[in-house]
Amino acid sequence: MSDHPEPLVASVAQFELALRRVKHGDPGRYVISWRHGNPLPILNALAKDTPFEDPAPGDTRQIVISHDFPSLFHVVGAFEDRPA
């Protein structure tokens, strides 16, 4: 699924695979390119098995998956770059 022609499906599959690897002890650091705006609402809906609207293409962000983070991942991108 990581090579799925639908970009959102491919991004979610890449995230899930990297997260699974890290949860099972992989010491690696994975970076997933996310071109669908803020990933948190989508990932939250998928985790809770609730519906979500298909996002329009948005700012590109990166999801970094690693044991370095308490939640095992961190989102880096456009919304962090804006001044407070």
Gaussian input, Z-matrix of N, CA and C with variables (Angstrom, degrees):
# hf/3-21g

backbone

0 1
 N
 C     1     B1
 C     2     B2     1     A1
 N     3     B3     2     A2     1     D1
 C     4     B4     3     A3     2     D2
 C     5     B5     4     A4     3     D3
 N     6     B6     5     A5     4     D4
 C     7     B7     6     A6     5     D5
 C     8     B8     7     A7     6     D6
 N     9     B9     8     A8     7     D7
 C    10    B10     9     A9     8     D8
 C    11    B11    10    A10     9     D9
 N    12    B12    11    A11    10    D10
 C    13    B13    12    A12    11    D11
 C    14    B14    13    A13    12    D12
 N    15    B15    14    A14    13    D13
 C    16    B16    15    A15    14    D14
 C    17    B17    16    A16    15    D15
 N    18    B18    17    A17    16    D16
 C    19    B19    18    A18    17    D17
 C    20    B20    19    A19    18    D18
 N    21    B21    20    A20    19    D19
 C    22    B22    21    A21    20    D20
 C    23    B23    22    A22    21    D21
 N    24    B24    23    A23    22    D22
 C    25    B25    24    A24    23    D23
 C    26    B26    25    A25    24    D24
 N    27    B27    26    A26    25    D25
 C    28    B28    27    A27    26    D26
 C    29    B29    28    A28    27    D27
 N    30    B30    29    A29    28    D28
 C    31    B31    30    A30    29    D29
 C    32    B32    31    A31    30    D30
 N    33    B33    32    A32    31    D31
 C    34    B34    33    A33    32    D32
 C    35    B35    34    A34    33    D33
 N    36    B36    35    A35    34    D34
 C    37    B37    36    A36    35    D35
 C    38    B38    37    A37    36    D36
 N    39    B39    38    A38    37    D37
 C    40    B40    39    A39    38    D38
 C    41    B41    40    A40    39    D39
 N    42    B42    41    A41    40    D40
 C    43    B43    42    A42    41    D41
 C    44    B44    43    A43    42    D42
 N    45    B45    44    A44    43    D43
 C    46    B46    45    A45    44    D44
 C    47    B47    46    A46    45    D45
 N    48    B48    47    A47    46    D46
 C    49    B49    48    A48    47    D47
 C    50    B50    49    A49    48    D48
 N    51    B51    50    A50    49    D49
 C    52    B52    51    A51    50    D50
 C    53    B53    52    A52    51    D51
 N    54    B54    53    A53    52    D52
 C    55    B55    54    A54    53    D53
 C    56    B56    55    A55    54    D54
 N    57    B57    56    A56    55    D55
 C    58    B58    57    A57    56    D56
 C    59    B59    58    A58    57    D57
 N    60    B60    59    A59    58    D58
 C    61    B61    60    A60    59    D59
 C    62    B62    61    A61    60    D60
 N    63    B63    62    A62    61    D61
 C    64    B64    63    A63    62    D62
 C    65    B65    64    A64    63    D63
 N    66    B66    65    A65    64    D64
 C    67    B67    66    A66    65    D65
 C    68    B68    67    A67    66    D66
 N    69    B69    68    A68    67    D67
 C    70    B70    69    A69    68    D68
 C    71    B71    70    A70    69    D69
 N    72    B72    71    A71    70    D70
 C    73    B73    72    A72    71    D71
 C    74    B74    73    A73    72    D72
 N    75    B75    74    A74    73    D73
 C    76    B76    75    A75    74    D74
 C    77    B77    76    A76    75    D75
 N    78    B78    77    A77    76    D76
 C    79    B79    78    A78    77    D77
 C    80    B80    79    A79    78    D78
 N    81    B81    80    A80    79    D79
 C    82    B82    81    A81    80    D80
 C    83    B83    82    A82    81    D81
 N    84    B84    83    A83    82    D82
 C    85    B85    84    A84    83    D83
 C    86    B86    85    A85    84    D84
 N    87    B87    86    A86    85    D85
 C    88    B88    87    A87    86    D86
 C    89    B89    88    A88    87    D87
 N    90    B90    89    A89    88    D88
 C    91    B91    90    A90    89    D89
 C    92    B92    91    A91    90    D90
 N    93    B93    92    A92    91    D91
 C    94    B94    93    A93    92    D92
 C    95    B95    94    A94    93    D93
 N    96    B96    95    A95    94    D94
 C    97    B97    96    A96    95    D95
 C    98    B98    97    A97    96    D96
 N    99    B99    98    A98    97    D97
 C   100   B100    99    A99    98    D98
 C   101   B101   100   A100    99    D99
 N   102   B102   101   A101   100   D100
 C   103   B103   102   A102   101   D101
 C   104   B104   103   A103   102   D102
 N   105   B105   104   A104   103   D103
 C   106   B106   105   A105   104   D104
 C   107   B107   106   A106   105   D105
 N   108   B108   107   A107   106   D106
 C   109   B109   108   A108   107   D107
 C   110   B110   109   A109   108   D108
 N   111   B111   110   A110   109   D109
 C   112   B112   111   A111   110   D110
 C   113   B113   112   A112   111   D111
 N   114   B114   113   A113   112   D112
 C   115   B115   114   A114   113   D113
 C   116   B116   115   A115   114   D114
 N   117   B117   116   A116   115   D115
 C   118   B118   117   A117   116   D116
 C   119   B119   118   A118   117   D117
 N   120   B120   119   A119   118   D118
 C   121   B121   120   A120   119   D119
 C   122   B122   121   A121   120   D120
 N   123   B123   122   A122   121   D121
 C   124   B124   123   A123   122   D122
 C   125   B125   124   A124   123   D123
 N   126   B126   125   A125   124   D124
 C   127   B127   126   A126   125   D125
 C   128   B128   127   A127   126   D126
 N   129   B129   128   A128   127   D127
 C   130   B130   129   A129   128   D128
 C   131   B131   130   A130   129   D129
 N   132   B132   131   A131   130   D130
 C   133   B133   132   A132   131   D131
 C   134   B134   133   A133   132   D132
 N   135   B135   134   A134   133   D133
 C   136   B136   135   A135   134   D134
 C   137   B137   136   A136   135   D135
 N   138   B138   137   A137   136   D136
 C   139   B139   138   A138   137   D137
 C   140   B140   139   A139   138   D138
 N   141   B141   140   A140   139   D139
 C   142   B142   141   A141   140   D140
 C   143   B143   142   A142   141   D141
 N   144   B144   143   A143   142   D142
 C   145   B145   144   A144   143   D143
 C   146   B146   145   A145   144   D144
 N   147   B147   146   A146   145   D145
 C   148   B148   147   A147   146   D146
 C   149   B149   148   A148   147   D147
 N   150   B150   149   A149   148   D148
 C   151   B151   150   A150   149   D149
 C   152   B152   151   A151   150   D150
 N   153   B153   152   A152   151   D151
 C   154   B154   153   A153   152   D152
 C   155   B155   154   A154   153   D153
 N   156   B156   155   A155   154   D154
 C   157   B157   156   A156   155   D155
 C   158   B158   157   A157   156   D156
 N   159   B159   158   A158   157   D157
 C   160   B160   159   A159   158   D158
 C   161   B161   160   A160   159   D159
 N   162   B162   161   A161   160   D160
 C   163   B163   162   A162   161   D161
 C   164   B164   163   A163   162   D162
 N   165   B165   164   A164   163   D163
 C   166   B166   165   A165   164   D164
 C   167   B167   166   A166   165   D165
 N   168   B168   167   A167   166   D166
 C   169   B169   168   A168   167   D167
 C   170   B170   169   A169   168   D168
 N   171   B171   170   A170   169   D169
 C   172   B172   171   A171   170   D170
 C   173   B173   172   A172   171   D171
 N   174   B174   173   A173   172   D172
 C   175   B175   174   A174   173   D173
 C   176   B176   175   A175   174   D174
 N   177   B177   176   A176   175   D175
 C   178   B178   177   A177   176   D176
 C   179   B179   178   A178   177   D177
 N   180   B180   179   A179   178   D178
 C   181   B181   180   A180   179   D179
 C   182   B182   181   A181   180   D180
 N   183   B183   182   A182   181   D181
 C   184   B184   183   A183   182   D182
 C   185   B185   184   A184   183   D183
 N   186   B186   185   A185   184   D184
 C   187   B187   186   A186   185   D185
 C   188   B188   187   A187   186   D186
 N   189   B189   188   A188   187   D187
 C   190   B190   189   A189   188   D188
 C   191   B191   190   A190   189   D189
 N   192   B192   191   A191   190   D190
 C   193   B193   192   A192   191   D191
 C   194   B194   193   A193   192   D192
 N   195   B195   194   A194   193   D193
 C   196   B196   195   A195   194   D194
 C   197   B197   196   A196   195   D195
 N   198   B198   197   A197   196   D196
 C   199   B199   198   A198   197   D197
 C   200   B200   199   A199   198   D198
 N   201   B201   200   A200   199   D199
 C   202   B202   201   A201   200   D200
 C   203   B203   202   A202   201   D201
 N   204   B204   203   A203   202   D202
 C   205   B205   204   A204   203   D203
 C   206   B206   205   A205   204   D204
 N   207   B207   206   A206   205   D205
 C   208   B208   207   A207   206   D206
 C   209   B209   208   A208   207   D207
 N   210   B210   209   A209   208   D208
 C   211   B211   210   A210   209   D209
 C   212   B212   211   A211   210   D210
 N   213   B213   212   A212   211   D211
 C   214   B214   213   A213   212   D212
 C   215   B215   214   A214   213   D213
 N   216   B216   215   A215   214   D214
 C   217   B217   216   A216   215   D215
 C   218   B218   217   A217   216   D216
 N   219   B219   218   A218   217   D217
 C   220   B220   219   A219   218   D218
 C   221   B221   220   A220   219   D219
 N   222   B222   221   A221   220   D220
 C   223   B223   222   A222   221   D221
 C   224   B224   223   A223   222   D222
 N   225   B225   224   A224   223   D223
 C   226   B226   225   A225   224   D224
 C   227   B227   226   A226   225   D225
 N   228   B228   227   A227   226   D226
 C   229   B229   228   A228   227   D227
 C   230   B230   229   A229   228   D228
 N   231   B231   230   A230   229   D229
 C   232   B232   231   A231   230   D230
 C   233   B233   232   A232   231   D231
 N   234   B234   233   A233   232   D232
 C   235   B235   234   A234   233   D233
 C   236   B236   235   A235   234   D234
 N   237   B237   236   A236   235   D235
 C   238   B238   237   A237   236   D236
 C   239   B239   238   A238   237   D237
 N   240   B240   239   A239   238   D238
 C   241   B241   240   A240   239   D239
 C   242   B242   241   A241   240   D240
 N   243   B243   242   A242   241   D241
 C   244   B244   243   A243   242   D242
 C   245   B245   244   A244   243   D243
 N   246   B246   245   A245   244   D244
 C   247   B247   246   A246   245   D245
 C   248   B248   247   A247   246   D246
 N   249   B249   248   A248   247   D247
 C   250   B250   249   A249   248   D248
 C   251   B251   250   A250   249   D249

   B1=1.4483
   B2=1.5333
   B3=1.3206
   B4=1.4648
   B5=1.5148
   B6=1.3273
   B7=1.4614
   B8=1.5175
   B9=1.3042
   B10=1.4636
   B11=1.5208
   B12=1.3486
   B13=1.4653
   B14=1.5344
   B15=1.3280
   B16=1.4625
   B17=1.5320
   B18=1.3344
   B19=1.4680
   B20=1.5327
   B21=1.3243
   B22=1.4643
   B23=1.5257
   B24=1.3106
   B25=1.4686
   B26=1.5293
   B27=1.3195
   B28=1.4660
   B29=1.5246
   B30=1.3207
   B31=1.4701
   B32=1.5250
   B33=1.3178
   B34=1.4734
   B35=1.5295
   B36=1.3079
   B37=1.4677
   B38=1.5257
   B39=1.3198
   B40=1.4630
   B41=1.5252
   B42=1.3322
   B43=1.4600
   B44=1.5308
   B45=1.3269
   B46=1.4620
   B47=1.5261
   B48=1.3213
   B49=1.4622
   B50=1.5270
   B51=1.3124
   B52=1.4642
   B53=1.5299
   B54=1.3254
   B55=1.4612
   B56=1.5297
   B57=1.3036
   B58=1.4785
   B59=1.5310
   B60=1.3276
   B61=1.4702
   B62=1.5281
   B63=1.3298
   B64=1.4696
   B65=1.5284
   B66=1.3272
   B67=1.4731
   B68=1.5272
   B69=1.3259
   B70=1.4639
   B71=1.5294
   B72=1.3359
   B73=1.4598
   B74=1.5127
   B75=1.3058
   B76=1.4657
   B77=1.5352
   B78=1.3244
   B79=1.4624
   B80=1.5305
   B81=1.3210
   B82=1.4601
   B83=1.5225
   B84=1.3020
   B85=1.4667
   B86=1.5255
   B87=1.3109
   B88=1.4571
   B89=1.5201
   B90=1.3288
   B91=1.4567
   B92=1.5205
   B93=1.3280
   B94=1.4582
   B95=1.5208
   B96=1.3115
   B97=1.4578
   B98=1.5223
   B99=1.3295
   B100=1.4719
   B101=1.5155
   B102=1.3248
   B103=1.4665
   B104=1.5274
   B105=1.3130
   B106=1.4641
   B107=1.5227
   B108=1.3279
   B109=1.4587
   B110=1.5175
   B111=1.3014
   B112=1.4579
   B113=1.5277
   B114=1.3327
   B115=1.4661
   B116=1.5226
   B117=1.3195
   B118=1.4603
   B119=1.5241
   B120=1.3424
   B121=1.4686
   B122=1.5365
   B123=1.3013
   B124=1.4685
   B125=1.5240
   B126=1.3249
   B127=1.4608
   B128=1.5235
   B129=1.3220
   B130=1.4603
   B131=1.5315
   B132=1.3239
   B133=1.4710
   B134=1.5292
   B135=1.3239
   B136=1.4609
   B137=1.5261
   B138=1.3314
   B139=1.4618
   B140=1.5237
   B141=1.3353
   B142=1.4633
   B143=1.5195
   B144=1.3481
   B145=1.4646
   B146=1.5256
   B147=1.3391
   B148=1.4600
   B149=1.5245
   B150=1.3153
   B151=1.4641
   B152=1.5323
   B153=1.3101
   B154=1.4605
   B155=1.5178
   B156=1.3165
   B157=1.4647
   B158=1.5149
   B159=1.3192
   B160=1.4565
   B161=1.5270
   B162=1.3226
   B163=1.4607
   B164=1.5214
   B165=1.3145
   B166=1.4646
   B167=1.5242
   B168=1.3228
   B169=1.4683
   B170=1.5295
   B171=1.3074
   B172=1.4560
   B173=1.5057
   B174=1.3159
   B175=1.4552
   B176=1.5273
   B177=1.3200
   B178=1.4576
   B179=1.5219
   B180=1.2940
   B181=1.4589
   B182=1.5181
   B183=1.2843
   B184=1.4510
   B185=1.5279
   B186=1.3160
   B187=1.4492
   B188=1.5231
   B189=1.3133
   B190=1.4586
   B191=1.5249
   B192=1.3274
   B193=1.4533
   B194=1.5249
   B195=1.3392
   B196=1.4615
   B197=1.5254
   B198=1.3255
   B199=1.4642
   B200=1.5257
   B201=1.3274
   B202=1.4606
   B203=1.5265
   B204=1.3229
   B205=1.4581
   B206=1.5310
   B207=1.3422
   B208=1.4734
   B209=1.5268
   B210=1.3394
   B211=1.4693
   B212=1.5285
   B213=1.3174
   B214=1.4642
   B215=1.5313
   B216=1.3263
   B217=1.4610
   B218=1.5200
   B219=1.3349
   B220=1.4594
   B221=1.5240
   B222=1.3236
   B223=1.4652
   B224=1.5226
   B225=1.3179
   B226=1.4585
   B227=1.5191
   B228=1.3213
   B229=1.4490
   B230=1.4961
   B231=1.3075
   B232=1.4593
   B233=1.5158
   B234=1.3285
   B235=1.4481
   B236=1.5193
   B237=1.3379
   B238=1.4659
   B239=1.5242
   B240=1.3217
   B241=1.4624
   B242=1.5198
   B243=1.3062
   B244=1.4681
   B245=1.5131
   B246=1.3390
   B247=1.4706
   B248=1.5220
   B249=1.3242
   B250=1.4642
   B251=1.5185
   A1=111.19
   A2=117.40
   A3=120.55
   A4=112.69
   A5=117.01
   A6=121.74
   A7=111.76
   A8=117.19
   A9=122.31
   A10=109.75
   A11=118.24
   A12=120.20
   A13=113.49
   A14=117.96
   A15=121.06
   A16=107.60
   A17=118.53
   A18=121.28
   A19=114.63
   A20=118.38
   A21=119.71
   A22=110.68
   A23=117.35
   A24=121.27
   A25=109.90
   A26=116.80
   A27=120.78
   A28=111.31
   A29=117.58
   A30=121.09
   A31=111.64
   A32=116.46
   A33=120.31
   A34=109.69
   A35=117.84
   A36=121.09
   A37=110.77
   A38=117.73
   A39=121.27
   A40=110.48
   A41=116.94
   A42=121.32
   A43=110.30
   A44=117.05
   A45=121.11
   A46=111.90
   A47=117.06
   A48=120.45
   A49=110.85
   A50=117.18
   A51=120.63
   A52=110.66
   A53=117.15
   A54=120.70
   A55=110.71
   A56=116.39
   A57=120.51
   A58=110.42
   A59=116.26
   A60=119.96
   A61=110.86
   A62=116.06
   A63=120.35
   A64=110.43
   A65=117.32
   A66=120.51
   A67=111.73
   A68=116.16
   A69=120.38
   A70=112.24
   A71=116.79
   A72=119.86
   A73=117.23
   A74=118.41
   A75=120.24
   A76=108.55
   A77=118.43
   A78=120.35
   A79=113.26
   A80=116.92
   A81=121.18
   A82=113.81
   A83=113.55
   A84=123.09
   A85=105.60
   A86=116.65
   A87=122.09
   A88=109.50
   A89=116.17
   A90=121.53
   A91=108.06
   A92=115.06
   A93=121.58
   A94=107.93
   A95=117.02
   A96=121.28
   A97=108.37
   A98=115.45
   A99=121.82
   A100=107.92
   A101=117.78
   A102=122.81
   A103=112.67
   A104=116.47
   A105=120.60
   A106=112.08
   A107=117.74
   A108=120.13
   A109=110.76
   A110=116.63
   A111=122.01
   A112=110.27
   A113=118.65
   A114=119.96
   A115=114.48
   A116=118.13
   A117=120.00
   A118=114.53
   A119=120.43
   A120=118.46
   A121=113.19
   A122=116.58
   A123=120.18
   A124=110.31
   A125=116.54
   A126=119.44
   A127=111.27
   A128=117.00
   A129=121.23
   A130=111.03
   A131=116.72
   A132=120.47
   A133=110.87
   A134=116.80
   A135=119.54
   A136=111.37
   A137=117.10
   A138=120.66
   A139=111.76
   A140=116.21
   A141=121.02
   A142=112.92
   A143=115.96
   A144=122.20
   A145=110.87
   A146=115.31
   A147=121.62
   A148=108.70
   A149=117.60
   A150=120.12
   A151=111.97
   A152=114.69
   A153=121.39
   A154=108.30
   A155=115.06
   A156=119.42
   A157=109.32
   A158=115.63
   A159=120.34
   A160=107.23
   A161=117.83
   A162=119.61
   A163=112.58
   A164=114.36
   A165=119.50
   A166=107.03
   A167=117.99
   A168=118.61
   A169=109.47
   A170=115.90
   A171=120.69
   A172=111.09
   A173=114.07
   A174=119.91
   A175=109.72
   A176=115.79
   A177=120.24
   A178=108.73
   A179=115.56
   A180=122.85
   A181=108.23
   A182=115.89
   A183=120.91
   A184=107.66
   A185=114.23
   A186=120.76
   A187=105.46
   A188=116.53
   A189=121.72
   A190=107.01
   A191=116.21
   A192=122.09
   A193=107.44
   A194=115.63
   A195=120.17
   A196=109.71
   A197=115.63
   A198=120.73
   A199=111.20
   A200=117.98
   A201=122.09
   A202=112.68
   A203=117.77
   A204=121.94
   A205=110.23
   A206=117.68
   A207=119.75
   A208=113.04
   A209=116.93
   A210=119.97
   A211=111.93
   A212=117.02
   A213=126.71
   A214=113.54
   A215=118.13
   A216=119.15
   A217=110.62
   A218=114.26
   A219=122.06
   A220=107.54
   A221=116.11
   A222=121.38
   A223=108.95
   A224=115.79
   A225=122.28
   A226=107.06
   A227=116.90
   A228=116.99
   A229=114.76
   A230=114.54
   A231=123.87
   A232=113.97
   A233=119.07
   A234=119.10
   A235=111.99
   A236=118.09
   A237=120.57
   A238=111.72
   A239=116.38
   A240=120.97
   A241=113.07
   A242=117.20
   A243=120.50
   A244=110.13
   A245=116.96
   A246=118.67
   A247=111.42
   A248=115.97
   A249=121.04
   A250=110.98
   D1=-19.58
   D2=-179.10
   D3=-63.19
   D4=-18.94
   D5=178.15
   D6=-108.80
   D7=19.07
   D8=-177.81
   D9=-58.46
   D10=143.01
   D11=-179.83
   D12=-66.99
   D13=-23.78
   D14=176.16
   D15=-82.03
   D16=115.33
   D17=-173.95
   D18=-57.06
   D19=-38.10
   D20=-179.48
   D21=-66.37
   D22=-42.27
   D23=178.68
   D24=-62.21
   D25=-43.98
   D26=178.91
   D27=-62.58
   D28=-43.30
   D29=179.94
   D30=-63.39
   D31=-44.08
   D32=179.11
   D33=-64.06
   D34=-42.56
   D35=-179.97
   D36=-63.52
   D37=-41.55
   D38=177.98
   D39=-63.67
   D40=-42.54
   D41=177.60
   D42=-61.14
   D43=-48.93
   D44=-178.09
   D45=-61.02
   D46=-41.57
   D47=179.97
   D48=-65.18
   D49=-46.20
   D50=179.69
   D51=-63.60
   D52=-43.61
   D53=-179.91
   D54=-63.20
   D55=-41.69
   D56=178.28
   D57=-61.15
   D58=-43.85
   D59=179.97
   D60=-60.79
   D61=-47.16
   D62=-178.22
   D63=-65.49
   D64=-41.49
   D65=178.28
   D66=-60.66
   D67=-29.85
   D68=-178.74
   D69=-94.46
   D70=18.64
   D71=171.12
   D72=101.12
   D73=-1.95
   D74=178.15
   D75=-62.24
   D76=124.26
   D77=-179.02
   D78=-81.22
   D79=2.59
   D80=-176.07
   D81=-67.99
   D82=169.47
   D83=176.53
   D84=-124.73
   D85=120.36
   D86=-176.14
   D87=-113.12
   D88=142.13
   D89=177.50
   D90=-124.35
   D91=120.38
   D92=179.97
   D93=-106.56
   D94=127.12
   D95=174.78
   D96=-80.71
   D97=127.09
   D98=-175.33
   D99=-122.23
   D100=114.01
   D101=-174.97
   D102=-107.22
   D103=27.40
   D104=-172.50
   D105=-122.21
   D106=32.94
   D107=-177.88
   D108=75.01
   D109=-152.67
   D110=-177.97
   D111=-67.90
   D112=120.01
   D113=-178.35
   D114=-76.93
   D115=-19.57
   D116=-172.28
   D117=-60.10
   D118=-44.99
   D119=177.87
   D120=-62.59
   D121=-36.01
   D122=-179.65
   D123=-70.69
   D124=-47.64
   D125=-179.99
   D126=-64.14
   D127=-37.40
   D128=177.19
   D129=-62.96
   D130=-45.44
   D131=179.15
   D132=-62.83
   D133=-41.26
   D134=178.68
   D135=-65.53
   D136=-39.88
   D137=179.60
   D138=-65.13
   D139=-32.84
   D140=-179.16
   D141=-94.19
   D142=-0.83
   D143=-178.11
   D144=56.19
   D145=46.94
   D146=177.01
   D147=-117.13
   D148=155.74
   D149=-178.44
   D150=-69.40
   D151=155.50
   D152=173.54
   D153=-145.81
   D154=156.53
   D155=177.75
   D156=-79.18
   D157=140.19
   D158=177.06
   D159=-64.67
   D160=119.75
   D161=-175.54
   D162=-73.59
   D163=147.59
   D164=170.77
   D165=-76.00
   D166=154.20
   D167=176.61
   D168=-53.72
   D169=137.51
   D170=-177.44
   D171=-135.72
   D172=-163.24
   D173=177.55
   D174=-57.84
   D175=145.59
   D176=176.30
   D177=-84.09
   D178=132.45
   D179=176.01
   D180=-128.17
   D181=169.61
   D182=174.80
   D183=-120.89
   D184=140.72
   D185=171.80
   D186=-107.48
   D187=119.44
   D188=179.19
   D189=-100.88
   D190=123.84
   D191=-179.17
   D192=-111.61
   D193=123.66
   D194=-176.07
   D195=-168.68
   D196=158.27
   D197=173.70
   D198=-68.77
   D199=-7.26
   D200=-179.96
   D201=-68.23
   D202=-15.11
   D203=-175.23
   D204=-115.11
   D205=139.43
   D206=179.84
   D207=-56.58
   D208=-37.37
   D209=179.90
   D210=-89.92
   D211=3.19
   D212=-178.82
   D213=74.80
   D214=-3.86
   D215=174.44
   D216=-148.91
   D217=159.74
   D218=-179.95
   D219=-145.28
   D220=138.91
   D221=179.39
   D222=-98.16
   D223=129.65
   D224=178.61
   D225=-122.06
   D226=132.46
   D227=177.15
   D228=165.51
   D229=-156.43
   D230=-167.96
   D231=-54.01
   D232=-43.52
   D233=-175.57
   D234=-68.09
   D235=-22.84
   D236=177.09
   D237=-81.28
   D238=-22.47
   D239=-175.52
   D240=-81.78
   D241=-12.59
   D242=-177.95
   D243=-79.56
   D244=140.01
   D245=179.19
   D246=-63.47
   D247=148.33
   D248=-179.58
   D249=-76.14

